[in-house]
Amino acid sequence: MKLLNSTSQLVEPLESRKFARFNLQYTETEEKPLGEEQWVPRFAGHQSLEKRERSFFARDQKINCGFIKGPEGSQSTGFDLTEDDASYISRCHIAVISCIFGNSDHLRTPGTKTVTRLSRKNVCFVMFTDEITIRALSSEGHVPDRMGFIGFWKLVVVKNLPYDDMRRVGKIPKLLPHRLFPFARYSIWLDSKLRLQLDPLLILEYFLWRKGYEYAISNHYDRHCVWEEVAQNKKLNKYNHTVIDQQFAFYRADGLEKFDASDPNKLLPSNVPEGSFIIRAHTPMSNLFSCLWFNEVDRFTPRDQLSFAYTYQKLRRMNPDKPFHLNMFKDCERRHIAKLFRHRFDEKRINHQKASE
């Protein structure tokens, strides 16, 4: 990796004219359909298959993309923030984002020497979390200051989580940063199991600005075909097997094929991402892809690696005249810029196994 030595000469580029341009709007409320007494508002809304199909067109449109409220007077659909926190993140131009829900991880703060003075001035570091996690961190001596910071991280406490499954809740900041940070131009997502090892502005320059990309994600270090990813998820009981099979059958019926590394026309170097680190420019095409990917995670399983390639390929197939400049980089590059740790629950399981041996 030939990274720049310094951020001192960095200049944020103007938005490239080669990026597709269209106006994307988002569904804000849904009304209760007549005659459906069991209907309840949902954070992701109630998207019909017909609306889902139309949403893949890269054109001026309004689509479901989370944060959907029910009729006036109905209860919140979730992911509620305080006014102060909402105000803070609305002022971010570049955001580094992570989350810990359900006390699933330790807090990993970037090293002081990692972040340059320029990034400290221009980049927001936001960790979305819940009250359970805040109490656990405080009990371990990590108490937010009066402004809500622990080190670089601004801790934003989310109330009324929209899903019971904490993994699915975590997909909201991971896949919808453009909704949470409506005025940000760029975002960098890292899973809570990662610690940032490189300055955010150098990351943006290397993965996006240098060659004019609008989205960057690494390939998986081991698996490259969704067929393999499906088998691995079922082998490790990552999710309900029946639901995985239903999702996979749906995708195959809609054209998903096995990955062929020798195919010169393949759209991606791998059909399975290592999705713990994502760099985005908040362009119309990048935002549309993020919405589409989130809607698949909501409709089927929270195992986002199962829906990534299908979503990307369908988007490209339905918009042959509109490019999406995606950089799928090598996983060794991800490992260079972010150090990997075990999840808190994995640590407990391994320690328990050692104690019982």
LUMZA-61099 format. One record per atom (N, C-alpha, C): x, y, z. Coordinates in pm, whole numbers, padded with zeros to 5 digits, always signed. Layout:
<atoms>
XYZ ...
</atoms>
This chain:
<atoms>
+00084-00120+00000 +00000+00000+00000 +00087+00125+00000 +00073+00206-00101 +00150+00330-00110 +00065+00446-00059 +00063+00460+00072 -00015+00565+00135 +00062+00697+00137 -00010+00806+00143 +00056+00935+00161 +00121+00941+00299 +00229+01014+00309 +00299+01026+00437 +00234+01125+00532 +00153+01215+00475 +00099+01324+00555 -00034+01370+00497 -00116+01431+00583 -00242+01491+00536 -00225+01639+00499 -00105+01691+00517 -00085+01836+00504 -00116+01889+00364 -00093+01807+00261 -00116+01852+00123 -00251+01804+00068 -00331+01739+00152 -00458+01683+00104 -00559+01793+00073 -00626+01777-00039 -00736+01867-00075 -00856+01780-00111 -00967+01802-00044 -01087+01725-00074 -01134+01755-00216 -01154+01651-00298 -01188+01676-00439 -01332+01724-00455 -01357+01792-00566 -01494+01822-00605 -01562+01692-00646 -01695+01687-00635 -01763+01564-00673 -01741+01536-00821 -01702+01414-00851 -01668+01378-00988 -01791+01381-01078 -01772+01432-01199 -01882+01436-01296 -01915+01297-01349 -01824+01201-01326 -01851+01066-01376 -01950+00990-01287 -01978+01042-01166 -02076+00977-01079 -02217+01002-01132 -02302+00901-01124 -02440+00913-01169 -02514+01017-01085 -02597+01093-01151 -02671+01200-01081 -02821+01176-01093 -02888+01169-00980 -03034+01161-00974 -03076+01199-00833 -03203+01224-00815 -03255+01273-00688 -03322+01160-00611 -03263+01122-00500 -03316+01013-00418 -03385+01072-00296 -03512+01036-00277 -03585+01076-00158 -03630+00951-00083 -03669+00970+00044 -03696+00855+00129 -03836+00862+00190 -03900+00747+00196 -04031+00737+00259 -04020+00775+00406 -04098+00869+00450 -04091+00915+00589 -04203+00857+00675 -04322+00837+00618 -04435+00784+00694 -04513+00684+00610 -04580+00592+00678 -04671+00498+00613 -04805+00501+00685 -04910+00501+00607 -05044+00498+00665 -05092+00354+00678 -05177+00332+00776 -05232+00198+00798 -05327+00162+00684 -05307+00048+00617 -05398+00008+00509 -05537-00024+00563 -05637+00005+00486 -05774-00024+00527 -05796-00174+00542 -05861-00211+00651 -05898-00351+00671 -05790-00440+00728 -05670-00385+00755 -05561-00467+00811 -05543-00433+00959 -05618-00502+01044 -05619-00470+01186 -05488-00507+01255 -05416-00606+01201 -05292-00651+01264 -05170-00567+01223 -05193-00470+01136 -05082-00389+01084 -05021-00302+01194 -04889-00302+01203 -04818-00215+01297 -04705-00144+01222 -04672-00021+01260 -04562+00049+01193 -04430-00024+01213 -04343-00019+01112 -04211-00082+01119 -04104+00019+01080 -03988+00008+01142 -03876+00097+01113 -03841+00095+00964 -03844-00022+00902 -03810-00034+00760 -03933-00023+00671 -04050-00005+00729 -04171+00004+00650 -04219-00132+00603 -04320-00130+00518 -04379-00252+00463 -04365-00244+00311 -04253-00292+00262 -04222-00279+00119 -04277-00399+00043 -04363-00375-00054 -04413-00483-00139 -04303-00526-00235 -04317-00646-00291 -04219-00694-00388 -04218-00605-00513 -04334-00550-00548 -04341-00460-00664 -04261-00332-00638 -04278-00273-00518 -04202-00153-00484 -04053-00186-00472 -04023-00303-00419 -03883-00345-00407 -03818-00349-00544 -03887-00407-00642 -03833-00418-00777 -03807-00279-00836 -03903-00188-00821 -03887-00053-00878 -03774+00024-00810 -03748-00008-00683 -03647+00069-00609 -03506+00049-00664 -03484-00056-00743 -03350-00082-00797 -03314+00008-00915 -03409+00085-00966 -03376+00177-01076 -03310+00303-01021 -03195+00337-01078 -03122+00457-01037 -03180+00578-01109 -03283+00635-01050 -03355+00746-01111 -03416+00830-00999 -03472+00945-01035 -03542+01026-00937 -03658+00944-00880 -03655+00919-00748 -03761+00838-00689 -03760+00852-00537 -03868+00804-00477 -03877+00797-00331 -03883+00649-00293 -03794+00607-00202 -03787+00465-00167 -03786+00446-00016 -03812+00322+00026 -03796+00284+00166 -03648+00275+00199 -03609+00338+00311 -03467+00332+00351 -03456+00353+00502 -03539+00279+00577 -03535+00291+00722 -03594+00422+00771 -03604+00436+00903 -03649+00559+00970 -03791+00600+00926 -03875+00499+00902 -04012+00525+00856 -04105+00527+00977 -04183+00631+00987 -04277+00646+01098 -04416+00599+01055 -04498+00563+01155 -04636+00526+01129 -04724+00649+01121 -04855+00630+01115 -04949+00742+01109 -04935+00832+01232 -04981+00954+01220 -04975+01049+01330 -05042+00990+01454 -04971+01000+01567 -05024+00945+01692 -04978+00805+01723 -04915+00736+01626 -04866+00599+01652 -04731+00604+01721 -04693+00494+01782 -04568+00490+01858 -04448+00495+01764 -04334+00535+01821 -04210+00543+01743 -04171+00405+01691 -04113+00403+01571 -04065+00276+01515 -03921+00247+01557 -03860+00339+01634 -03731+00307+01693 -03612+00386+01642 -03497+00355+01702 -03369+00422+01679 -03382+00571+01708 -03429+00599+01830 -03452+00737+01872 -03326+00798+01932 -03296+00921+01893 -03180+00995+01944 -03228+01120+02017 -03147+01167+02110 -03180+01294+02175 -03160+01408+02076 -03221+01521+02103 -03206+01637+02015 -03061+01682+02007 -02991+01677+02120 -02850+01719+02121 -02764+01629+02034 -02787+01497+02045 -02708+01404+01963 -02743+01418+01815 -02871+01433+01784 -02912+01451+01645 -02852+01578+01587 -02845+01682+01669 -02786+01809+01625 -02637+01792+01600 -02569+01718+01688 -02425+01697+01674 -02394+01625+01542 -02463+01513+01516 -02428+01435+01398 -02474+01503+01269 -02570+01594+01279 -02613+01667+01159 -02507+01766+01112 -02412+01797+01199 -02306+01893+01162 -02181+01824+01107 -02182+01692+01100 -02063+01619+01055 -02050+01621+00904 -01931+01650+00857 -01900+01649+00713 -01834+01517+00673 -01750+01465+00761 -01687+01333+00745 -01709+01259+00875 -01760+01135+00867 -01792+01060+00989 -01722+00925+00989 -01656+00894+01101 -01609+00759+01129 -01710+00699+01226 -01766+00583+01189 -01883+00531+01258 -01860+00388+01305 -01909+00358+01425 -01912+00221+01473 -02031+00208+01568 -02051+00090+01623 -02161+00073+01719 -02133-00046+01810 -02187-00038+01932 -02189-00151+02025 -02329-00155+02085 -02402-00261+02057 -02534-00281+02116 -02535-00411+02196 -02608-00409+02307 -02617-00530+02389 -02488-00569+02456 -02398-00470+02480 -02270-00497+02547 -02192-00609+02479 -02192-00607+02347 -02130-00715+02270 -01980-00697+02251 -01926-00581+02287 -01785-00556+02260 -01725-00457+02358 -01592-00455+02360 -01518-00351+02431 -01511-00226+02342 -01484-00114+02403 -01466+00010+02327 -01321+00020+02285 -01297+00034+02155 -01160+00039+02103 -01137+00176+02040 -01059+00257+02109 -01037+00395+02066 -00914+00403+01977 -00920+00475+01864 -00801+00493+01781 -00687+00554+01862 -00565+00513+01832 -00450+00568+01902 -00434+00717+01876 -00384+00787+01976 -00367+00932+01964 -00281+00969+01845 -00176+00892+01819 -00085+00923+01708 -00145+00888+01572 -00254+00808+01573 -00317+00766+01448 -00388+00881+01378 -00449+00969+01456 -00536+01072+01400 -00463+01206+01397 -00451+01262+01277 -00378+01387+01261 -00461+01506+01312 -00392+01618+01327 -00461+01740+01372 -00571+01779+01275 -00548+01760+01145 -00648+01796+01045 -00774+01711+01061 -00757+01583+01087 -00872+01496+01106 -00945+01526+01238 -00870+01560+01340 -00936+01597+01468 -01028+01716+01448 -00990+01803+01356 -01068+01923+01331 -01188+01896+01239 -01173+01800+01145 -01272+01786+01038 -01352+01656+01040 -01319+01562+01128 -01383+01431+01127 -01457+01405+01259 -01581+01356+01250 -01657+01313+01367 -01633+01163+01387 -01609+01123+01511 -01600+00981+01547 -01723+00950+01632 -01817+00873+01579 -01944+00850+01648 -01964+00701+01672 -01982+00666+01798 -02011+00529+01840 -02156+00522+01886 -02240+00452+01810 -02379+00432+01849 -02387+00317+01949 -02464+00336+02054 -02469+00235+02158 -02603+00241+02229 -02622+00156+02329 -02746+00155+02405 -02714+00167+02554 -02818+00177+02636 -02798+00202+02778 -02730+00085+02848 -02758-00038+02805 -02692-00155+02865 -02541-00147+02847 -02500-00110+02727 -02356-00100+02697 -02292+00015+02776 -02361+00127+02786 -02308+00241+02861 -02284+00202+03007 -02379+00130+03065 -02361+00086+03206 -02242-00008+03219 -02226-00100+03123 -02113-00194+03128 -01980-00121+03112 -01974-00027+03018 -01850+00049+02999 -01816+00130+03124 -01917+00191+03185 -01895+00271+03306 -01843+00185+03420 -01897+00063+03430 -01853-00027+03537 -01708-00070+03519 -01658-00061+03394 -01519-00096+03365 -01428+00026+03366 -01482+00140+03406 -01401+00261+03417 -01402+00350+03296 -01482+00315+03194 -01491+00398+03074 -01616+00484+03084 -01603+00599+03147 -01717+00686+03171 -01711+00804+03074 -01817+00827+02997 -01816+00942+02905 -01802+01073+02983 -01732+01170+02923 -01722+01300+02987 -01854+01376+02972 -01859+01499+03020 -01988+01571+03022 -02041+01602+02882 -01954+01591+02780 -01997+01612+02642 -02031+01480+02573 -02015+01368+02646 -02049+01238+02590 -01936+01169+02516 -01811+01212+02541 -01696+01154+02471 -01619+01057+02562 -01568+00952+02500 -01463+00869+02558 -01351+00866+02454 -01243+00937+02482 -01137+00952+02382 -01191+01025+02260 -01163+00969+02142 -01214+01031+02018 -01363+01007+01998 -01415+00900+02057 -01552+00859+02028 -01655+00948+02097 -01748+00999+02021 -01869+01060+02074 -01972+00947+02087 -02010+00914+02211 -02106+00807+02231 -02248+00860+02216 -02321+00803+02122 -02460+00842+02096 -02549+00727+02141 -02625+00751+02247 -02708+00645+02305 -02843+00640+02232 -02874+00522+02177 -02997+00502+02101 -03104+00446+02194 -03221+00505+02192 -03335+00456+02270 -03432+00384+02176 -03507+00291+02233 -03613+00222+02158 -03557+00152+02034 -03478+00048+02057 -03416-00025+01946 -03524-00092+01860 -03516-00079+01728 -03625-00125+01641 -03631-00275+01618 -03527-00349+01656 -03526-00494+01641 -03483-00558+01772 -03531-00680+01797 -03486-00756+01914 -03346-00812+01893 -03312-00840+01768 -03181-00895+01731 -03079-00781+01724 -02980-00785+01815 -02882-00676+01820 -02797-00669+01692 -02777-00783+01627 -02702-00781+01501 -02776-00701+01394 -02908-00718+01393 -02986-00645+01294 -02990-00496+01327 -02996-00463+01456 -02990-00321+01496 -02859-00260+01448 -02750-00335+01459 -02620-00285+01418 -02607-00257+01270 -02698-00314+01190 -02693-00289+01045 -02743-00148+01012 -02813-00083+01104 -02866+00051+01075 -02752+00152+01059 -02662+00168+01158 -02550+00260+01134 -02451+00207+01031 -02444+00075+01017 -02349+00019+00920 -02393+00045+00776 -02521+00026+00747 -02568+00033+00610 -02638+00164+00576 -02676+00243+00677 -02750+00367+00648 -02682+00492+00706 -02551+00506+00687 -02485+00626+00742 -02534+00755+00677 -02576+00747+00551 -02624+00868+00483 -02757+00915+00539 -02833+00826+00605 -02958+00867+00669 -02929+00928+00806 -02834+00870+00878 -02800+00921+01010 -02721+01051+01003 -02639+01065+00901 -02555+01184+00883 -02597+01253+00754 -02710+01322+00755 -02769+01371+00629 -02687+01475+00556 -02594+01540+00626 -02513+01643+00561 -02366+01602+00546 -02335+01476+00579 -02198+01427+00562 -02172+01395+00416 -02050+01421+00373 -02014+01388+00236 -01944+01252+00228 -01882+01211+00339 -01810+01084+00343 -01833+01016+00477 -01824+00882+00475 -01828+00809+00601 -01736+00688+00591 -01684+00648+00707 -01602+00527+00720 -01665+00443+00829 -01708+00324+00793 -01766+00232+00891 -01661+00130+00935 -01650+00105+01067 -01571-00007+01113 -01645-00080+01224 -01647-00212+01215 -01708-00293+01319 -01639-00265+01452 -01712-00291+01560 -01657-00264+01693 -01542-00358+01728 -01524-00465+01651 -01411-00556+01676 -01281-00501+01617 -01288-00387+01549 -01170-00328+01485 -01124-00202+01557 -00994-00178+01556 -00937-00052+01604 -00866+00015+01487 -00901+00140+01463 -00846+00215+01351 -00696+00236+01370 -00618+00207+01265 -00472+00217+01270 -00418+00326+01177 -00509+00398+01110 -00465+00494+01009 -00556+00616+01013 -00502+00730+00977 -00579+00854+00977 -00695+00845+00876 -00815+00890+00915 -00932+00881+00825 -00914+00951+00691 -00850+01067+00690 -00832+01139+00564 -00739+01064+00469 -00639+00998+00523 -00550+00916+00440 -00625+00796+00383 -00721+00742+00460 -00804+00631+00414 -00892+00676+00297 -00955+00792+00311 -01039+00845+00204 -00957+00870+00077 -00839+00926+00095 -00754+00956-00022 -00715+00827-00093 -00677+00726-00018 -00625+00602-00079 -00735+00521-00146 -00850+00505-00078 -00953+00414-00127 -01056+00480-00219 -01077+00611-00206 -01178+00678-00288 -01118+00783-00381 -01054+00884-00324 -01016+01002-00401 -00913+00974-00510 -00818+00887-00480 -00704+00870-00570 -00748+00824-00709 -00844+00730-00715 -00885+00677-00845 -01033+00702-00875 -01096+00788-00797 -01232+00829-00829 -01339+00726-00799 -01328+00659-00685 -01432+00565-00643 -01533+00636-00552 -01652+00576-00540 -01754+00630-00451 -01794+00533-00340 -01737+00412-00344 -01770+00310-00244 -01655+00211-00240 -01612+00171-00122 -01500+00077-00111 -01525-00023+00001 -01501-00151-00028 -01521-00259+00068 -01424-00370+00030 -01373-00445+00127 -01275-00548+00096 -01343-00681+00065 -01274-00763-00013 -01321-00899-00037 -01299-00985+00087 -01371-01095+00096 -01354-01186+00209 -01218-01254+00198 -01156-01278+00313 -01021-01335+00315 -01018-01481+00274 -01135-01551+00272 -01135-01694+00246 -01238-01734+00139 -01362-01684+00154 -01470-01728+00065 -01500-01621-00040 -01529-01668-00162 -01555-01575-00272 -01688-01601-00342 -01754-01711-00310 -01880-01745-00373 -01990-01749-00268 -02108-01695-00302 -02219-01693-00207 -02261-01834-00169 -02245-01929-00261 -02276-02069-00229 -02194-02115-00107 -02067-02079-00106 -01979-02115+00008 -02022-02042+00135 -02063-01915+00121 -02104-01836+00236 -02233-01892+00297 -02324-01935+00213 -02447-01998+00261 -02414-02124+00340 -02329-02209+00284 -02292-02334+00351 -02225-02307+00486 -02138-02206+00492 -02068-02174+00615 -02164-02119+00721 -02258-02034+00680 -02356-01981+00775 -02440-02092+00835 -02476-02189+00755 -02558-02300+00805 -02473-02395+00892 -02350-02417+00851 -02261-02504+00928 -02239-02450+01069 -02223-02319+01081 -02198-02255+01211 -02326-02208+01279 -02441-02243+01220 -02571-02203+01275 -02579-02052+01302 -02537-01974+01201 -02538-01829+01215 -02679-01770+01212 -02772-01844+01149 -02909-01797+01143 -02998-01916+01107 -03128-01896+01120 -03225-02000+01089 -03204-02055+00947 -03184-02186+00937 -03150-02247+00808 -03261-02228+00705 -03386-02238+00750 -03499-02226+00657 -03503-02087+00594 -03480-01985+00675 -03482-01848+00623 -03365-01825+00526 -03248-01880+00559 -03133-01871+00468 -03167-01937+00335 -03227-02056+00341 -03263-02128+00218 -03364-02049+00135 -03461-01986+00202 -03561-01906+00130 -03495-01787+00060 -03405-01720+00131 -03335-01607+00072 -03251-01651-00048 -03179-01759-00032 -03090-01808-00137 -03170-01852-00260 -03282-01919-00237 -03368-01963-00348 -03424-01842-00423 -03463-01740-00349 -03515-01616-00409 -03409-01553-00498 -03286-01546-00451 -03178-01484-00527 -03143-01566-00651 -03139-01696-00636 -03107-01783-00752 -03214-01768-00860 -03341-01759-00818 -03449-01743-00914 -03442-01609-00986 -03373-01512-00924 -03361-01379-00983 -03225-01357-01048 -03155-01467-01075 -03037-01456-01159 -02901-01469-01092 -02895-01486-00960 -02765-01501-00895 -02699-01631-00938 -02574-01622-00981 -02501-01740-01027 -02375-01759-00944 -02321-01881-00952 -02197-01910-00880 -02084-01821-00929 -01995-01787-00839 -01882-01702-00872 -01781-01780-00954 -01736-01720-01063 -01636-01780-01149 -01518-01684-01159 -01410-01718-01088 -01293-01629-01083 -01231-01608-01220 -01250-01704-01314 -01188-01694-01446 -01272-01616-01546 -01394-01578-01506 -01484-01507-01596 -01434-01364-01619 -01396-01328-01740 -01344-01191-01764 -01452-01084-01749 -01580-01124-01751 -01689-01028-01740 -01749-01020-01600 -01684-01083-01505 -01738-01078-01368 -01736-00933-01318 -01840-00897-01243 -01854-00758-01199 -01764-00727-01080 -01733-00827-01000 -01656-00807-00877 -01543-00909-00870 -01433-00876-00803 -01327-00976-00783 -01366-01085-00685 -01476-01063-00612 -01528-01163-00518 -01675-01132-00497 -01758-01235-00479 -01899-01212-00450 -01928-01211-00300 -01825-01226-00219 -01842-01223-00073 -01748-01116-00016 -01803-01014+00049 -01718-00911+00108 -01677-00947+00251 -01573-00884+00299 -01542-00885+00442 -01595-00751+00492 -01719-00750+00536 -01791-00625+00549 -01767-00545+00674 -01657-00569+00742 -01634-00499+00869 -01578-00358+00849 -01541-00323+00727 -01480-00192+00701 -01530-00141+00567 -01604-00029+00567 -01663+00024+00445 -01635+00174+00437 -01589+00219+00320 -01560+00361+00298 -01655+00411+00190 -01727+00519+00219 -01829+00567+00126 -01816+00717+00099 -01840+00755-00026 -01882+00890-00058 -02033+00886-00064 -02100+00984-00007 -02247+00981-00003 -02305+01038-00133 -02278+00967-00241 -02329+01002-00373 -02466+00935-00394 -02543+00977-00494 -02672+00913-00516 -02662+00761-00535 -02564+00714-00613 -02554+00570-00640 -02510+00494-00515 -02417+00551-00441 -02372+00489-00317 -02488+00482-00216 -02563+00590-00206 -02676+00593-00112 -02785+00494-00153 -02812+00486-00283 -02912+00391-00331 -02870+00249-00299 -02745+00215-00328 -02697+00080-00298 -02710+00050-00149 -02675+00147-00064 -02685+00125+00081 -02829+00098+00123 -02925+00173+00067 -03067+00152+00098 -03112+00013+00053 -03075-00024-00070 -03116-00153-00124 -03060-00268-00041 -02933-00255-00002 -02869-00360+00078 -02937-00371+00215 -02967-00256+00277 -03036-00259+00406 -03174-00325+00393 -03247-00295+00287 -03380-00353+00270 -03374-00505+00256 -03267-00557+00196 -03250-00703+00189 -03223-00762+00327 -03141-00694+00405 -03112-00738+00541 -03238-00738+00626 -03324-00640+00604 -03450-00634+00677 -03547-00742+00632 -03553-00768+00503 -03650-00864+00449 -03611-01007+00479 -03483-01037+00474 -03437-01175+00490 -03357-01193+00620 -03228-01211+00609 -03145-01236+00728 -03050-01119+00751 -03006-01098+00876 -02907-00992+00902 -02765-01030+00859 -02749-01148+00801 -02617-01189+00752 -02591-01115+00620 -02535-00995+00628 -02529-00907+00512 -02439-00958+00400 -02348-01050+00431 -02263-01105+00326 -02342-01191+00226 -02460-01238+00269 -02543-01319+00180 -02613-01234+00074 -02637-01108+00103 -02716-01024+00013 -02632-00922-00064 -02506-00907-00031 -02424-00803-00094 -02413-00820-00245 -02366-00935-00292 -02340-00954-00435 -02469-00949-00515 -02575-01011-00462 -02704-01007-00531 -02750-00863-00550 -02744-00784-00444 -02789-00645-00450 -02706-00565-00551 -02575-00584-00546 -02487-00512-00637 -02513-00551-00782 -02523-00681-00806 -02542-00728-00944 -02677-00685-01000 -02781-00689-00918 -02914-00648-00965 -02916-00497-00994 -02851-00420-00909 -02842-00276-00932 -02773-00246-01064 -02664-00315-01088 -02589-00294-01214 -02669-00342-01335 -02736-00456-01318 -02812-00513-01429 -02929-00424-01471 -02993-00359-01375 -03109-00277-01403 -03073-00132-01441 -02942-00100-01434 -02898+00036-01468 -02771+00031-01552 -02777-00032-01669 -02654-00048-01750 -02592+00083-01794 -02672+00190-01798 -02621+00319-01844 -02572+00408-01730 -02584+00360-01606 -02542+00442-01493 -02433+00367-01415 -02312+00419-01415 -02202+00348-01347 -02212+00358-01196 -02157+00259-01129 -02140+00263-00984 -01993+00230-00959 -01917+00328-00916 -01771+00312-00905 -01736+00252-00768 -01738+00119-00764 -01711+00046-00640 -01571-00014-00644 -01500+00005-00537 -01363-00046-00522 -01366-00162-00423 -01358-00286-00473 -01346-00400-00383 -01197-00430-00370 -01141-00391-00257 -00996-00401-00237 -00960-00530-00163 -00832-00557-00154 -00786-00682-00094 -00797-00677+00058 -00828-00792+00116 -00848-00796+00260 -00720-00765+00338 -00606-00793+00278 -00479-00761+00346 -00466-00610+00368 -00526-00532+00280 -00525-00386+00298 -00612-00346+00417 -00726-00413+00431 -00810-00386+00549 -00735-00417+00677 -00664-00529+00679 -00590-00568+00800 -00478-00469+00831 -00428-00401+00728 -00321-00303+00749 -00373-00177+00818 -00498-00142+00793 -00549-00014+00844 -00637-00029+00966 -00675-00154+01001 -00761-00174+01118 -00723-00305+01187 -00688-00296+01315 -00648-00414+01390 -00772-00489+01439 -00770-00623+01420 -00885-00706+01455 -00872-00763+01596 -00982-00753+01672 -00991-00814+01805 -01109-00910+01806 -01120-00989+01910 -01236-01075+01925 -01351-00998+01987 -01475-01039+01952 -01592-00983+02019 -01590-01024+02166 -01652-00945+02251 -01656-00972+02394 -01711-01113+02422 -01820-01152+02353 -01881-01282+02376 -01788-01395+02332 -01711-01372+02226 -01616-01475+02182 -01504-01492+02285 -01461-01381+02345 -01358-01389+02450 -01408-01473+02567 -01533-01446+02610 -01589-01520+02723 -01599-01668+02692 -01641-01701+02567 -01656-01841+02529 -01521-01912+02529 -01417-01848+02476 -01284-01909+02470 -01227-01924+02611 -01244-01823+02696 -01195-01833+02832 -01267-01943+02910 -01396-01959+02884 -01472-02065+02949 -01423-02203+02905 -01392-02216+02774 -01342-02342+02724 -01207-02376+02786 -01119-02273+02799 -00987-02297+02859 -01000-02339+03007 -01096-02275+03077 -01114-02305+03218 -01166-02447+03241 -01241-02497+03143 -01300-02630+03159 -01210-02742+03110 -01099-02704+03045 -01006-02807+02995 -00918-02863+03105 
</atoms>
